[in-house]
Amino acid sequence: MTAFAMPRLAECTVTGCSYNPDEACGAFAVTATTDSSCATFIPLDSKGGLSKVVSQVGACQRADCAFIQDLECAAGSVRMGASADAADCLTYQKR
């Protein structure tokens, strides 16, 4: 079995997420859904996540993205931010 290096989350500008108190996502891994929205987004007043972590893309369900190879994200890094939803993958590019 070969380990797969997941792309790091280079930026998240979503201020209303409990995992993102200082534009430094504290979630160990984020998940993007079939419409590119961040399934890890949690709009609570309490803050959570890990204090020292380099967040990564754990899963992406967007099969039509140019960066998806063998059902895994192969982008060098990923940017998340507000778009159509409260939190979206801004790196998404249609194949």
Secondary structure as UniProt FT lines:
FT   STRAND          8..12
FT   TURN            15..16
FT   TURN            18..19
FT   TURN            21..22
FT   STRAND          29..32
FT   TURN            34..35
FT   STRAND          37..38
FT   TURN            39..40
FT   STRAND          56..60
FT   TURN            63..64
FT   TURN            66..67
FT   STRAND          68..69
FT   TURN            70..71
FT   STRAND          72..73
FT   STRAND          77..81
FT   STRAND          88..89
FT   TURN            90..91
//
